[in-house]
Amino acid sequence: MNAHTGTMETSTKRTAPAVSGCSPGARSRCASVLFPVTLFAEPNAVSSRPVRKLRRGEFVEIVAERGQFFMVRDRSGDIGFVGRRAVAIREPAGPISCELREAPKRTRSTRSHPDYAGFGERLAAILLDGLIVALLSVVPASVIGFIVLTATYPSDQLYATEQQAADAVGVGMGAAILVWCVIWWGYVWIGTALGGTWGKRLVGLRVVRISDRQPPGFGLALARTLLVWLISYPLGGLWIIWDGKKQALYDKGPGTVVVRV
């Protein structure tokens, strides 16, 4: 109101809505929209005028707070209110350094759980693990196998029968295979407990708990490794192809899943 003319004066400048109770901070903050939500001109969504729709993944700048609502500015300069639960706050930024990017467009190739490792990736990790275990066990298995073979071979080698020689070789080979199994079992158990064997890590995979995405630990890893022995890789691994979370059968009981990192 002009005190001299008695007429109303309007401003053409675009300003943020005046809201009592807002407490703007000294530094603005960036946030991303968690799900599609309407930006309203006032905190009361029932009686307030909608400004526009915000898309999931869109970045906004928080300029003030009021109760359960944030006053935000989008990339086009529109200002309004959204509920606190609708956005996730990012690292603090200066008043003008918050980069407001456009929400990524969804395509047909976008999956609801893109981080679950598929059958091919896990098969590649298993093949790498087999090669690693073979390299780790070749020396101890050969040494122990030779020692057992020497101990079981008849002392009078000149008069040993063909059957006696075959038995001694069989015992030696059996000892070597047993050593290989022990090394393989310990390798898988310890590797799984720590979040993934060397083969999985080379492929870029990790074994985690579904509940909190942390390494399984030795208890769950022990159960998972025992199930691998009982169910076997081929039978349990084929379940990955049609499972929603790409779990093998031996992942179901311990509650684990293999993810990309």
C-alpha positions as CSV (number, residue, x, y, z in Angstrom):
1,M,0.0,0.0,0.0
2,N,1.4,3.4,-1.0
3,A,0.9,5.8,1.9
4,H,0.7,8.9,-0.4
5,T,-1.6,7.6,-3.2
6,G,-3.6,5.1,-1.3
7,T,-3.2,2.5,-4.0
8,M,-1.8,-1.1,-3.9
9,E,1.6,-1.7,-5.5
10,T,2.5,-5.1,-6.8
11,S,6.0,-6.5,-7.3
12,T,7.1,-8.4,-10.4
13,K,10.0,-10.0,-8.7
14,R,9.9,-13.7,-8.0
15,T,10.5,-14.4,-4.3
16,A,10.0,-17.3,-2.0
17,P,6.7,-17.5,-0.2
18,A,6.8,-15.8,3.2
19,V,6.2,-18.4,5.8
20,S,6.2,-17.8,9.5
21,G,8.2,-20.3,11.6
22,C,10.8,-21.2,8.9
23,S,14.3,-21.2,10.0
24,P,16.7,-20.9,7.0
25,G,20.2,-22.1,7.8
26,A,23.4,-20.2,7.0
27,R,24.1,-22.9,4.4
28,S,21.7,-24.5,2.0
29,R,21.6,-28.3,1.5
30,C,21.2,-30.5,-1.5
31,A,18.6,-33.3,-1.4
32,S,17.3,-35.9,-3.9
33,V,13.7,-36.8,-4.3
34,L,13.0,-40.4,-3.1
35,F,9.7,-40.9,-4.9
36,P,7.3,-38.9,-7.1
37,V,5.9,-36.1,-5.0
38,T,4.0,-32.8,-5.5
39,L,5.6,-29.5,-4.7
40,F,3.1,-27.3,-2.9
41,A,3.1,-23.5,-2.4
42,E,2.4,-23.9,1.3
43,P,3.1,-26.7,3.9
44,N,-0.6,-27.6,4.1
45,A,-1.1,-29.9,1.1
46,V,-4.9,-30.0,1.6
47,S,-5.6,-26.3,1.0
48,S,-2.3,-25.3,-0.7
49,R,-1.8,-24.7,-4.5
50,P,0.3,-27.4,-6.2
51,V,3.3,-26.0,-7.9
52,R,4.4,-29.0,-10.0
53,K,5.4,-32.7,-9.7
54,L,8.9,-33.7,-8.7
55,R,10.3,-36.9,-10.1
56,R,12.1,-39.6,-8.3
57,G,15.9,-38.9,-8.3
58,E,15.5,-35.2,-9.0
59,F,17.8,-32.9,-7.0
60,V,16.5,-29.9,-5.1
61,E,18.0,-27.3,-2.8
62,I,16.6,-27.0,0.8
63,V,16.4,-23.4,1.6
64,A,14.3,-23.5,4.9
65,E,12.6,-25.9,7.3
66,R,9.1,-25.9,8.9
67,G,8.0,-28.7,11.1
68,Q,7.7,-31.9,9.0
69,F,8.3,-30.0,5.8
70,F,11.2,-28.6,3.8
71,M,11.0,-25.4,1.7
72,V,12.9,-26.4,-1.5
73,R,14.0,-24.9,-4.8
74,D,14.1,-27.0,-7.9
75,R,16.4,-26.7,-10.9
76,S,13.9,-24.4,-12.7
77,G,13.7,-22.0,-9.8
78,D,10.3,-23.1,-8.5
79,I,10.0,-22.9,-4.7
80,G,7.6,-24.9,-2.6
81,F,7.2,-27.4,0.2
82,V,7.6,-31.2,0.4
83,G,7.5,-33.6,3.3
84,R,10.8,-34.5,5.0
85,R,10.3,-38.2,4.1
86,A,10.1,-37.4,0.4
87,V,13.8,-36.3,0.1
88,A,17.2,-37.6,1.2
89,I,19.7,-34.9,2.3
90,R,23.1,-35.0,0.7
91,E,26.3,-33.4,1.8
92,P,26.1,-29.7,2.9
93,A,26.7,-27.3,0.1
94,G,27.1,-23.5,-0.2
95,P,24.2,-21.3,-1.0
96,I,24.9,-21.4,-4.8
97,S,27.0,-24.6,-5.1
98,C,24.2,-27.1,-4.9
99,E,24.1,-28.6,-8.4
100,L,20.5,-29.2,-9.3
101,R,20.5,-32.0,-11.9
102,E,17.6,-33.4,-13.8
103,A,16.2,-36.7,-12.7
104,P,17.5,-39.7,-14.7
105,K,15.0,-41.0,-17.2
106,R,13.9,-44.6,-16.6
107,T,14.5,-47.0,-19.5
108,R,13.3,-50.5,-20.2
109,S,16.7,-51.8,-19.3
110,T,16.4,-50.3,-15.7
111,R,15.9,-53.1,-13.2
112,S,14.4,-52.9,-9.8
113,H,17.5,-54.6,-8.2
114,P,20.4,-53.9,-10.6
115,D,23.1,-54.8,-8.0
116,Y,22.2,-58.6,-7.8
117,A,24.9,-60.7,-9.5
118,G,23.6,-63.0,-12.3
119,F,24.4,-66.6,-13.1
120,G,27.1,-65.8,-15.6
121,E,29.1,-63.5,-13.2
122,R,28.9,-66.0,-10.4
123,L,29.9,-68.9,-12.7
124,A,33.0,-66.9,-13.8
125,A,33.8,-66.3,-10.1
126,I,33.5,-70.1,-9.4
127,L,35.8,-70.9,-12.2
128,L,38.4,-68.4,-11.0
129,D,38.1,-69.8,-7.5
130,G,38.7,-73.3,-8.8
131,L,41.9,-72.2,-10.5
132,I,43.1,-70.3,-7.4
133,V,42.4,-73.4,-5.1
134,A,44.3,-75.6,-7.6
135,L,47.3,-73.3,-7.4
136,L,47.1,-73.1,-3.6
137,S,46.8,-76.9,-3.1
138,V,49.1,-78.3,-5.8
139,V,52.2,-78.3,-3.7
140,P,50.8,-79.5,-0.3
141,A,48.6,-82.1,-2.0
142,S,51.5,-83.4,-4.0
143,V,53.9,-83.5,-1.0
144,I,51.4,-85.3,1.3
145,G,50.3,-87.6,-1.5
146,F,53.9,-88.6,-2.1
147,I,54.6,-89.2,1.6
148,V,51.5,-91.4,1.9
149,L,52.4,-93.3,-1.2
150,T,55.9,-93.9,0.1
151,A,54.7,-95.0,3.5
152,T,52.1,-97.5,2.1
153,Y,54.2,-98.9,-0.7
154,P,55.6,-102.4,0.1
155,S,59.1,-102.2,1.6
156,D,60.4,-104.8,-0.7
157,Q,59.7,-103.0,-4.0
158,L,61.3,-105.6,-6.1
159,Y,58.8,-108.2,-5.1
160,A,55.7,-106.0,-4.8
161,T,52.7,-107.3,-6.7
162,E,50.8,-105.2,-9.2
163,Q,47.8,-105.0,-6.9
164,Q,50.0,-103.8,-4.0
165,A,51.4,-101.1,-6.1
166,A,48.0,-100.0,-7.4
167,D,46.7,-99.9,-3.8
168,A,49.6,-97.7,-2.7
169,V,49.1,-95.3,-5.6
170,G,45.3,-95.1,-4.8
171,V,46.0,-94.3,-1.2
172,G,48.5,-91.6,-2.2
173,M,46.0,-90.0,-4.6
174,G,43.2,-90.2,-2.1
175,A,45.4,-88.3,0.4
176,A,46.1,-85.6,-2.2
177,I,42.4,-85.2,-3.0
178,L,41.6,-85.0,0.7
179,V,44.1,-82.2,1.1
180,W,42.6,-80.4,-1.9
181,C,39.1,-80.7,-0.4
182,V,40.2,-79.3,3.0
183,I,42.0,-76.3,1.3
184,W,38.9,-75.7,-0.9
185,W,36.5,-75.9,2.0
186,G,38.6,-73.5,4.2
187,Y,39.1,-71.1,1.3
188,V,35.4,-70.8,0.6
189,W,34.4,-70.6,4.3
190,I,36.9,-67.9,5.2
191,G,36.4,-66.0,2.0
192,T,32.6,-66.0,2.3
193,A,32.8,-64.9,6.0
194,L,34.9,-61.9,5.0
195,G,32.5,-60.9,2.1
196,G,33.7,-62.9,-0.8
197,T,36.4,-65.2,-2.1
198,W,39.3,-64.0,-4.3
199,G,37.4,-65.1,-7.4
200,K,34.3,-63.1,-6.5
201,R,36.4,-60.1,-5.7
202,L,38.2,-60.3,-9.1
203,V,34.8,-60.3,-10.8
204,G,33.6,-57.4,-8.7
205,L,31.2,-59.4,-6.5
206,R,30.6,-59.6,-2.7
207,V,28.6,-62.0,-0.5
208,V,26.4,-60.0,2.0
209,R,23.5,-60.5,4.4
210,I,20.2,-59.4,2.9
211,S,19.2,-57.7,6.2
212,D,22.0,-55.1,6.4
213,R,24.3,-55.7,3.4
214,Q,27.2,-56.6,5.6
215,P,29.6,-59.6,5.3
216,P,28.0,-62.8,6.6
217,G,30.5,-63.5,9.3
218,F,31.9,-67.0,10.2
219,G,28.7,-68.4,11.5
220,L,26.5,-67.8,8.5
221,A,29.4,-68.5,6.2
222,L,29.8,-71.9,7.8
223,A,26.2,-72.8,7.2
224,R,26.4,-71.5,3.6
225,T,29.5,-73.6,2.9
226,L,27.9,-76.7,4.4
227,L,24.9,-76.2,2.1
228,V,27.2,-75.8,-0.9
229,W,28.5,-79.3,-0.1
230,L,25.1,-80.8,0.5
231,I,23.3,-79.3,-2.5
232,S,26.3,-79.0,-4.8
233,Y,27.2,-76.1,-7.0
234,P,25.3,-77.1,-10.2
235,L,22.0,-78.0,-8.6
236,G,21.9,-75.1,-6.2
237,G,23.4,-72.6,-8.7
238,L,20.8,-73.1,-11.3
239,W,18.2,-71.6,-9.0
240,I,19.9,-68.2,-9.7
241,I,18.5,-68.1,-13.2
242,W,14.9,-67.6,-12.2
243,D,15.2,-66.3,-8.6
244,G,14.1,-62.7,-8.1
245,K,17.1,-61.8,-5.9
246,K,19.5,-64.1,-7.9
247,Q,20.0,-66.3,-4.9
248,A,21.3,-69.9,-5.1
249,L,19.6,-72.5,-3.0
250,Y,22.5,-72.4,-0.6
251,D,21.9,-68.6,-0.2
252,K,18.3,-69.1,1.0
253,G,18.9,-70.6,4.4
254,P,21.7,-68.3,5.6
255,G,19.9,-65.3,4.2
256,T,22.7,-64.1,1.9
257,V,22.9,-62.6,-1.5
258,V,25.7,-61.9,-4.0
259,V,25.9,-58.3,-5.2
260,R,28.0,-56.2,-7.6
261,V,30.2,-53.6,-6.1
